[in-house]
Amino acid sequence: MHPEIVKIMSVVNRIKEAAASSIHQLYGSSVLPEQVLVNQTKPEFEGDYTVVLFAFVKELKKSPEQLGQELGTEMVACFPELFTAYNVVKGFLNLTINASYWSQFLANQYLNQQFGHAAPTGNKVMVEYSSPNTNKPLHLGHLRNNFLGRSIAEILKATGNDVVKTCIVNDRGIHICKSMIAWKRYANGATPSTTQMKGDHFVGDYYVKFNDAYKTEIAELKATGLTEEQAEKDAPIMKEAQQMLLDWEAGEPAVMELWKNMNGWVYEGFDATYKKIGTDFDKIYYESNTYLLGKDLVDKGLEEKVFYQKEDNSVWIDLTSDGLDEKLVRRKDGTSVYITQDIGLAEQKQKEFNANQSIYVVGDEQNYHFKVLKLICQKLKLPSADGIDHLSYGMVELPTGKMKSREGTVVDADDLVDEMIQIAREKTEELGKVNDFTEEERAELYDTIGLGALKFFLLRVDPKKKMVFNPAESIDFHGFTGPFIQYTYARISSILRKLNYQSTTVLTVDANDTWLPLEKELIVTLEQFPAVLKDAGMEQDPSKVAIYIFNLAKTFSSFYSEHSIANAENNSKQQLRMMLSVLTATAIKNGMEVLGIKVPERM
């Protein structure tokens, strides 16, 4: 049997239902399963899972010990297929799960290639991530954004949601004009092809050149006696950029042609990077097409008294009663601001895709902006409003400190990926285990390890936390890293090859076999995988999957170092351990897949 997606009720949920049912049976008290707190039993106590009793002591007028004894007796008597024994430690009821439950679970799931995945829910979710600017290449911060956005999209897809992956490209505005002016001033007609440069790097260099020239002009003007503020306004290069923005908005042909050419170079560069790092989108929006959106919604908001107009004709919303402040939604000259465009785009996306939820993956410096966006959309009664959500993440720094685009001190994504692949090459060749690989196989392996290390390191941390990325530390074959997990998968694949295991091999588990402690620990960990995926999707936190997969790989390593598979005590033990190995490999592969990480069959 090769089920596509099998609906599994986790053992934790079954325990909750059994506890709620038993409390009702014993005491007539109505308890919902979700009110029952269940944890894994601590290693120092006997049992597999623990029901925490304190929440029910007062209502049921029982001491924790008495409640535990009565409830444990009832649960074991009424659910013998699930429980074989219990013990009570203070307010904790420790339950031992029937070995036949684990045997049945393993037999049902070990061939399930979609293990962990849930059946379709009918829920539609849009995830917007990446959001690059066309004045510079992608950098380390963009990588965290891309990896978080795509992994959340894939986790939500695995847990039954219909997911649309989108990106908004910031392709217009003063920062784009800065690169264009610098190119006009300094390029002498150079292009990415004449300089043999990747397009996004080529344009990014002119953005840095603009800021270098701007600083020089400010210094020269200050030397003539101008204040810093006045010098910043009067610098000729800045005036040129501002004029170019006006010309762009007026559709001046020569400016539009240069804008299209330079953006085209950048898109070619972005596409190459996205392909390399495994990022993809179902729909890309461009700010040049969306920046006028939202103007009609401002008019609607004025009519409905959601917004108000000041004497200078600027339009605002007062959010002080919601704990925020007043927010400008249209300038006095009638032009829109970022929030206006975002309101308009939220409405357009809803009309196009009709998603129940719209998740924006953004740096934590934009938290306030997205709180305001959701609130304004709710006050305008847009159908998409309640589903607006933002996955906020902390900045990534290097051991050397923060990065700055305009100073050219950013860690470029392409350079970092190349460095990671090079470190993977050096570390793997040191181990000397790829001598029989072809050159093509080696190149693919180094790519897989290098990118896997980079993604895992950036995803293993709670998104909300700031983090320091250390390239060398991320490719440790023994630490809390992607390569350690990849190595575990390759090791399992090697074991199964040596045992001539095929996906068509039929294995059976003896329901009467005694589970040894490490076999039990491994199956208990495996059984939790679907719940971990679901939790990671609900919490929008891929680190939950990363931590789980690492712990699973560690548990398998402990199990394998203690128990031989090839030389198992008997045939039934060998089959049990092979099934455990197959399901572990599937969970690792599926878990790494939602993180965007490949696992090699050989390593």
Secondary structure in CASP SS format (residue, H / E / C, confidence):
PFRMAT SS
TARGET T0000
AUTHOR 0000-0000-0000
METHOD secondary structure of the structure
MODEL  1
M C 1.00
H C 1.00
P C 1.00
E C 1.00
I C 1.00
V C 1.00
K C 1.00
I C 1.00
M C 1.00
S C 1.00
V H 1.00
V H 1.00
N H 1.00
R H 1.00
I H 1.00
K H 1.00
E H 1.00
A H 1.00
A H 1.00
A H 1.00
S H 1.00
S H 1.00
I H 1.00
H H 1.00
Q H 1.00
L H 1.00
Y H 1.00
G C 1.00
S C 1.00
S C 1.00
V C 1.00
L C 1.00
P H 1.00
E H 1.00
Q H 1.00
V C 1.00
L E 1.00
V E 1.00
N E 1.00
Q E 1.00
T C 1.00
K C 1.00
P C 1.00
E C 1.00
F C 1.00
E C 1.00
G C 1.00
D C 1.00
Y E 1.00
T E 1.00
V E 1.00
V E 1.00
L C 1.00
F H 1.00
A H 1.00
F H 1.00
V H 1.00
K H 1.00
E H 1.00
L H 1.00
K C 1.00
K C 1.00
S C 1.00
P H 1.00
E H 1.00
Q H 1.00
L H 1.00
G H 1.00
Q H 1.00
E H 1.00
L H 1.00
G H 1.00
T H 1.00
E H 1.00
M H 1.00
V H 1.00
A H 1.00
C H 1.00
F C 1.00
P C 1.00
E C 1.00
L C 1.00
F E 1.00
T E 1.00
A E 1.00
Y E 1.00
N E 1.00
V E 1.00
V E 1.00
K C 1.00
G C 1.00
F E 1.00
L E 1.00
N E 1.00
L E 1.00
T E 1.00
I E 1.00
N C 1.00
A H 1.00
S H 1.00
Y H 1.00
W H 1.00
S H 1.00
Q H 1.00
F H 1.00
L H 1.00
A H 1.00
N H 1.00
Q H 1.00
Y C 1.00
L C 1.00
N C 1.00
Q C 1.00
Q C 1.00
F C 1.00
G C 1.00
H C 1.00
A C 1.00
A C 1.00
P C 1.00
T C 1.00
G C 1.00
N C 1.00
K E 1.00
V E 1.00
M E 1.00
V E 1.00
E E 1.00
Y C 1.00
S C 1.00
S C 1.00
P C 1.00
N E 1.00
T C 1.00
N C 1.00
K C 1.00
P C 1.00
L C 1.00
H E 1.00
L H 1.00
G H 1.00
H H 1.00
L H 1.00
R H 1.00
N H 1.00
N H 1.00
F H 1.00
L H 1.00
G H 1.00
R H 1.00
S H 1.00
I H 1.00
A H 1.00
E H 1.00
I H 1.00
L H 1.00
K H 1.00
A H 1.00
T C 1.00
G C 1.00
N C 1.00
D E 1.00
V E 1.00
V E 1.00
K E 1.00
T E 1.00
C E 1.00
I E 1.00
V E 1.00
N E 1.00
D C 1.00
R C 1.00
G C 1.00
I H 1.00
H H 1.00
I H 1.00
C H 1.00
K H 1.00
S H 1.00
M H 1.00
I H 1.00
A H 1.00
W H 1.00
K H 1.00
R H 1.00
Y H 1.00
A C 1.00
N C 1.00
G C 1.00
A C 1.00
T C 1.00
P H 1.00
S H 1.00
T H 1.00
T H 1.00
Q C 1.00
M C 1.00
K C 1.00
G H 1.00
D H 1.00
H H 1.00
F H 1.00
V H 1.00
G H 1.00
D H 1.00
Y H 1.00
Y H 1.00
V H 1.00
K H 1.00
F H 1.00
N H 1.00
D H 1.00
A H 1.00
Y H 1.00
K H 1.00
T H 1.00
E H 1.00
I H 1.00
A H 1.00
E H 1.00
L H 1.00
K H 1.00
A H 1.00
T C 1.00
G C 1.00
L C 1.00
T C 1.00
E H 1.00
E H 1.00
Q H 1.00
A H 1.00
E H 1.00
K H 1.00
D H 1.00
A C 1.00
P H 1.00
I H 1.00
M H 1.00
K H 1.00
E H 1.00
A H 1.00
Q H 1.00
Q H 1.00
M H 1.00
L H 1.00
L H 1.00
D H 1.00
W H 1.00
E H 1.00
A C 1.00
G C 1.00
E C 1.00
P H 1.00
A H 1.00
V H 1.00
M H 1.00
E H 1.00
L H 1.00
W H 1.00
K H 1.00
N H 1.00
M H 1.00
N H 1.00
G H 1.00
W H 1.00
V H 1.00
Y H 1.00
E H 1.00
G H 1.00
F H 1.00
D H 1.00
A H 1.00
T H 1.00
Y H 1.00
K H 1.00
K H 1.00
I H 1.00
G C 1.00
T C 1.00
D C 1.00
F C 1.00
D C 1.00
K E 1.00
I E 1.00
Y E 1.00
Y E 1.00
E H 1.00
S H 1.00
N H 1.00
T H 1.00
Y C 1.00
L C 1.00
L C 1.00
G C 1.00
K H 1.00
D H 1.00
L H 1.00
V H 1.00
D H 1.00
K H 1.00
G H 1.00
L H 1.00
E H 1.00
E C 1.00
K C 1.00
V C 1.00
F C 1.00
Y E 1.00
Q E 1.00
K C 1.00
E C 1.00
D C 1.00
N C 1.00
S C 1.00
V E 1.00
W E 1.00
I E 1.00
D E 1.00
L C 1.00
T H 1.00
S H 1.00
D H 1.00
G C 1.00
L C 1.00
D C 1.00
E E 1.00
K E 1.00
L E 1.00
V E 1.00
R E 1.00
R C 1.00
K C 1.00
D C 1.00
G C 1.00
T C 1.00
S E 1.00
V C 1.00
Y H 1.00
I H 1.00
T H 1.00
Q H 1.00
D H 1.00
I H 1.00
G H 1.00
L H 1.00
A H 1.00
E H 1.00
Q H 1.00
K H 1.00
Q H 1.00
K H 1.00
E H 1.00
F H 1.00
N C 1.00
A C 1.00
N C 1.00
Q E 1.00
S E 1.00
I E 1.00
Y E 1.00
V E 1.00
V E 1.00
G E 1.00
D H 1.00
E H 1.00
Q H 1.00
N H 1.00
Y H 1.00
H H 1.00
F H 1.00
K H 1.00
V H 1.00
L H 1.00
K H 1.00
L H 1.00
I H 1.00
C H 1.00
Q H 1.00
K H 1.00
L C 1.00
K C 1.00
L C 1.00
P C 1.00
S C 1.00
A H 1.00
D H 1.00
G H 1.00
I E 1.00
D E 1.00
H E 1.00
L E 1.00
S E 1.00
Y E 1.00
G C 1.00
M C 1.00
V E 1.00
E E 1.00
L E 1.00
P C 1.00
T C 1.00
G E 1.00
K C 1.00
M C 1.00
K C 1.00
S C 1.00
R C 1.00
E C 1.00
G C 1.00
T C 1.00
V C 1.00
V C 1.00
D E 1.00
A H 1.00
D H 1.00
D H 1.00
L H 1.00
V H 1.00
D H 1.00
E H 1.00
M H 1.00
I H 1.00
Q H 1.00
I H 1.00
A H 1.00
R H 1.00
E H 1.00
K H 1.00
T H 1.00
E H 1.00
E H 1.00
L H 1.00
G C 1.00
K C 1.00
V C 1.00
N C 1.00
D C 1.00
F C 1.00
T C 1.00
E H 1.00
E H 1.00
E H 1.00
R H 1.00
A H 1.00
E H 1.00
L H 1.00
Y H 1.00
D H 1.00
T H 1.00
I H 1.00
G H 1.00
L H 1.00
G H 1.00
A H 1.00
L H 1.00
K H 1.00
F H 1.00
F H 1.00
L H 1.00
L H 1.00
R C 1.00
V C 1.00
D C 1.00
P C 1.00
K C 1.00
K C 1.00
K C 1.00
M E 1.00
V E 1.00
F C 1.00
N C 1.00
P H 1.00
A H 1.00
E H 1.00
S H 1.00
I C 1.00
D C 1.00
F C 1.00
H C 1.00
G C 1.00
F C 1.00
T C 1.00
G H 1.00
P H 1.00
F H 1.00
I H 1.00
Q H 1.00
Y H 1.00
T H 1.00
Y H 1.00
A H 1.00
R H 1.00
I H 1.00
S H 1.00
S H 1.00
I H 1.00
L H 1.00
R H 1.00
K H 1.00
L C 1.00
N C 1.00
Y C 1.00
Q C 1.00
S C 1.00
T C 1.00
T C 1.00
V C 1.00
L C 1.00
T C 1.00
V C 1.00
D C 1.00
A C 1.00
N C 1.00
D C 1.00
T C 1.00
W C 1.00
L C 1.00
P H 1.00
L H 1.00
E H 1.00
K H 1.00
E H 1.00
L H 1.00
I H 1.00
V H 1.00
T H 1.00
L H 1.00
E H 1.00
Q C 1.00
F H 1.00
P H 1.00
A H 1.00
V H 1.00
L H 1.00
K H 1.00
D H 1.00
A H 1.00
G H 1.00
M H 1.00
E H 1.00
Q C 1.00
D C 1.00
P C 1.00
S H 1.00
K H 1.00
V H 1.00
A H 1.00
I H 1.00
Y H 1.00
I H 1.00
F H 1.00
N H 1.00
L H 1.00
A H 1.00
K H 1.00
T H 1.00
F H 1.00
S H 1.00
S H 1.00
F H 1.00
Y H 1.00
S H 1.00
E H 1.00
H C 1.00
S C 1.00
I C 1.00
A C 1.00
N C 1.00
A C 1.00
E C 1.00
N C 1.00
N H 1.00
S H 1.00
K H 1.00
Q H 1.00
Q H 1.00
L H 1.00
R H 1.00
M H 1.00
M H 1.00
L H 1.00
S H 1.00
V H 1.00
L H 1.00
T H 1.00
A H 1.00
T H 1.00
A H 1.00
I H 1.00
K H 1.00
N H 1.00
G H 1.00
M H 1.00
E H 1.00
V H 1.00
L C 1.00
G C 1.00
I C 1.00
K C 1.00
V C 1.00
P C 1.00
E C 1.00
R C 1.00
M C 1.00
END
